[in-house]
Amino acid sequence: MVQKIKPKVVVTRKLPDVVETRMMELFDVELNLEDKPMSVAELKEAVQHADVLVPTVTDKINAAILSSAGPNLRLIANFGTGVDNVDLATAQRKGITVSNTPDVLTEDTADMTMGLIIATSRRLTEGERIARSGEWKGWSPTWMMGHRIHGKRLGIVGMGRIGQAVAKRAQAFGMSIHYHNRHRVHEDVENALEATYWESLDQMLARVDVVSVNCPHTPGTYHLLSARRLKYLQPHAIVVNASRGEVVDENALTRMLSKGEIAGAGLDVFENEPAINPKLLELDNVVLLPHMGSATIEGRIDMGERVIINIQTFADGHTPPDRVIETMF
């Protein structure tokens, strides 16, 4: 009996132990035990000898990296839902399949989005900082007042899986659901969420109290919330983003927040992360989190299992179930 050759798999970052253990059982794996991000030189070396590369959202697998790929690299099994870190056009030209891990992060990211809406509206992190500082002088009827979210209009930018999951949560909190999407969702979904569709993003932004960014970063969504569009927001509005920082013009958002032209923002992602605009750090009306939207034990294990399924399916000569064809919102 001829033993099947295991594919050479290079993993760019430390993954949960249970995921790495299963990978070691199934494949010929090079792990990153120190969890130190690979340099450009290390990534180029990895793609030269790997059959499969398993990068994460912070690894920029661009044309320069892919041009160094050896003849055996045929699959990039991305550990993440978003694939804006991979040059899909170059990968396609070189005959390299790209897969991702959809669905598994929907609930976790929607939870984080709802948390940002509540935290920003009710000034939770600002209050927590004051409580820890020892400066709290006691309760006052006019101090630390935020805004209730019940009865407010939520405008969702990107009504995919995560956008719909956010809408369900917001609906339970008594919010009115509005959305903008490249394609209108099915009538049944709209009816279930009691959602109002806006073909014009500009018109929706001018009418909602809270904006939730839930679309991926693509060339078409870069600075979708531009300086021009942000000016449509009402002064009491807040913006939350647990998707990708590049979708929002961060400099314009920061200027408006500092001038009081909008009330607040809840951000889990940033345009140049891990760098955060220093001016954002100075503002009290902003909730800042270090890209934690998918950071649950269950979610990360589920991501690893999807990566394994994609690799094993590909190694067996079939199309990975999560092959990336087109990115849209």
Secondary structure by P-SEA (a helix, b strand, c coil): cbbbbbcbbbbcccccaaaaaaaaaccccccccccccccaaaaaaaaacccbbbbcccccccaaaaaaccccccccccccccccccaaaaaaaacbbbbbbcccaaaaaaaaaaaaaaaaaaaaaaaaaaaaaccccccccccbbbbbcccbbbbbccccaaaaaaaaaaaaabbbbbbcccccccaaaaaaacbbbbccaaaaaacccbbbbcccccccccccccaaaaaaccccbbbbbcccccccaaaaaaaaaaaccccbbbbcccccccccccccccccccccccccccccaaaaaaaaaaaaaaaaaaaaccccccccccccc
